Amino acid sequence: MATFYRPPFEGDDNPFMRDGDDKLIRRSYWLDMSDRSIVMIMTQGIGSALSADEKRAHLEDIRRPHLVAQICTVEILPPER
């Protein structure tokens, strides 16, 4: 099962809000964007605070899995001493 980001419900129109069936409420917000805009939003904008798993699940849900490599960078940790 996908791990979607669940924003706190505060009455605002958050583009990550989902209904009870895990469907995006503002799906057209995402589908109307270009790939370039989505990359910017997910790396520098409102999606930057999401975990890599949440970003990956969201990108697959909006049918943009080809952007995962650009958005979800692999963190390389230094070896422990």
C-alpha positions in Angstrom: 0.0 0.0 0.0 1.3 3.5 -0.9 2.4 5.8 1.9 0.8 9.1 1.0 1.5 12.4 2.8 -1.4 13.4 4.9 -1.5 17.1 5.6 -3.2 18.3 8.8 -6.8 19.4 7.9 -7.1 23.0 8.7 -9.8 24.0 6.2 -7.3 25.3 3.6 -7.1 23.9 0.1 -3.9 21.9 0.4 -3.1 20.2 -3.0 -2.0 17.0 -1.1 -5.4 16.6 0.6 -7.0 13.2 0.0 -10.5 11.9 0.6 -11.4 8.8 2.6 -10.6 6.5 -0.4 -7.0 8.0 -0.7 -7.9 9.9 -3.9 -6.5 13.4 -4.4 -9.2 16.0 -3.9 -7.4 18.6 -6.1 -6.2 16.1 -8.8 -6.6 18.6 -11.6 -4.0 20.9 -9.8 -1.4 18.2 -10.4 -2.5 17.0 -13.8 -2.5 20.5 -15.3 1.2 21.1 -14.4 4.1 20.4 -16.7 6.8 18.0 -15.6 9.2 20.8 -15.0 6.8 22.6 -12.7 6.2 19.4 -10.7 10.0 18.9 -10.3 10.4 22.4 -8.9 7.4 22.1 -6.6 8.6 18.8 -5.2 12.2 19.8 -4.7 12.0 23.5 -3.8 8.3 24.2 -3.0 5.5 22.7 -1.0 6.6 19.1 -1.7 10.2 19.6 -0.4 9.3 18.5 3.1 7.9 15.2 2.1 9.9 12.0 2.5 11.2 10.2 -0.5 8.6 7.4 -0.1 5.8 10.0 0.1 7.1 11.8 -3.0 7.4 8.5 -4.9 3.8 7.4 -4.0 2.5 10.8 -5.0 4.3 10.8 -8.3 3.0 7.3 -9.1 -0.5 8.4 -8.2 -0.5 11.4 -10.6 1.0 9.1 -13.3 4.5 10.8 -13.3 6.7 7.9 -12.2 9.3 9.0 -14.8 10.1 12.0 -12.5 11.1 9.9 -9.5 14.8 9.8 -10.5 14.9 13.7 -10.7 13.0 14.3 -7.5 14.0 11.5 -5.1 17.7 11.8 -4.9 19.6 9.0 -3.1 21.3 10.1 0.0 24.8 8.6 0.3 26.0 8.4 3.9 29.6 8.4 4.8 31.0 5.2 6.3 31.0 4.9 10.1 34.3 4.9 11.8 
